[in-house]
Amino acid sequence: MLYKKIIRPLLFDYDPEKIHNFTIKMLSGGIAPGILRMMFKFESEKLNVKAGKLSFRNPIGLAAGMDKNCSAMQGWDAMGFGFAEAGTVTPLPQEGNEKPRMFRLPEFGGIINRLGFNNCGADEFEENLKQTKENLPNDFIVGVNIGKNKRTELDDAYQDYKFSFEKCFEHADYFAINVSSPNTEGLRQLQQKKFLDEILRSLQGLNKELDETYSDSTKDIFLKIAPDLTEAELDDIIQVSVDNNITGIIATNTTISRATLPEGNYESGGLSGKPLEPISNSVIKYVKKHAGDKLAVIACGGISTYDDVKEKLDFGASLVQIYTGLIYEGPGLVKRIKQKMAAN
Ligand SMILES: Cc1cc2nc3c(=O)[nH]c(=O)nc-3n(C[C@H](O)[C@H](O)[C@H](O)COP(=O)(O)O)c2cc1C
C-alpha cells in the first residue's frame, strides 16, 4: 500500500535506469538490507523445494538483469527471495547500448528494455560473487547468468560461455545460459540446434573437469529461452537440453512481440511484465508437456501476485522468478506471496 500509493509515484517521476542504479546502490550495503530483513522476514518449511541437486528455502527467485554485477545479494536475501540470479555477465566488461534504453509502460504493467548486457565483466563479477557468498546464509541460492560479448562471433560464442563458467564455477550455485536476450545482435540464433549443442556439450565437459578440481559436484545448468520460438524450435531445444543432461529450462526471457499491447508505436527492445505473461505461459506449458520430468522449469514472465505464481507452479514449474512485478508491486511482494503459499 505504502509502496504503491507513495513510494512508487515518487520513483516513477525519474528515469527508470537512474532509479534502478540508485536501488542497487542502496541494497548493496549500509542499513537497507537490515531494515528489509526486519520488515520482510517470513519463512516456512512448507515452502522448501528441490530442483536438480539444489534445495531452495522457497521457490521465489529474482530474475536475471536486476543485479547484473552481483553487487546487492544481501538485499535480495533480506527481501526474502529463495534465490537470485546475478548477471548477465560477459567475459569482458561492456557499456551496453545507447541511453535511454529502459522504458516503463505503467498502464500495462510492463517494461521495455534494450540495455544490451551492460556489466562489469567476469573478473570483477567473480570478485563480487566470492565476497557476497561469504556473507550470505547457506540457504540462499545464487545463480550466475552468463552471456557472450557483443563483439564475439556466433561461431566462437561457446568460448565466452566457457570463460565465465570456469571463472565463476567455485562460487556459483547454478548457471543460467542466456541465449535469449533480444538486445545483443544474433544472440538468439544460439538457440539453434547446432550452436546450442556446441555450447551445452562444451559446458558439460568443463563442468565434469572442474568438478574434479574442486571435488564438490558438478553444477546445475539451466538454459534461458526466448518466448518467441516456434514449436519446432522448442522441440529442438528440448531435445538438445535432454541430450546434454542439463537440469532445466528458464522460461522465459523478454519478448520482441507487441501483440499483447494495443496498437501503437513502442520503443524497440524486450518487453517484460504483464504483457509478456500469456506468451511466456504458453512456452512454460509446452516445455512441461513435452519434456515432462526430464527438465525442471524455472518459470518467469509477468508475475505480480500469488495467483500468478500458483498458475505457473500448477503448469509444472519447480521455481519462479520475478523482475518487472517487483518494480510495480514493491519489495513487500515476496513476503505477501510466501505468506499466501504457506497458508494454502
Ligand atoms: C531491465 C531488464 C533487464 C534485463 N536483463 C536481463 C539480463 O541481463 N539477462 C537475462 O537473462 N534476462 C534479463 N532480463 C529478463 C528478465 O530476467 C525476465 O526474464 C523477464 O523480464 C521476464 O520476467 P518479468 O516479467 O518478471 O520481468 C531483463 C529484464 C528487464 C526488465
The ligand as an ORCA input file, in Angstrom:
! r2SCAN-3c Opt
* xyz 0 1
  C      15.511     -4.055    -17.406
  C      15.637     -5.534    -17.637
  C      16.894     -6.096    -17.818
  C      17.016     -7.471    -18.027
  N      18.264     -8.005    -18.182
  C      18.394     -9.353    -18.320
  C      19.676     -9.959    -18.407
  O      20.711     -9.303    -18.323
  N      19.725    -11.300    -18.575
  C      18.615    -12.092    -18.644
  O      18.737    -13.316    -18.783
  N      17.390    -11.543    -18.542
  C      17.253    -10.206    -18.376
  N      16.009     -9.664    -18.264
  C      14.821    -10.536    -18.383
  C      14.290    -10.964    -17.015
  O      15.232    -11.743    -16.335
  C      12.993    -11.788    -17.187
  O      13.292    -12.953    -17.921
  C      11.904    -11.028    -17.916
  O      11.900     -9.667    -17.548
  C      10.520    -11.607    -17.621
  O      10.206    -11.532    -16.260
  P       9.284    -10.359    -15.641
  O       8.060    -10.265    -16.495
  O       9.010    -10.764    -14.230
  O      10.078     -9.112    -15.728
  C      15.857     -8.290    -18.066
  C      14.608     -7.708    -17.855
  C      14.475     -6.355    -17.646
  C      13.106     -5.765    -17.420
*
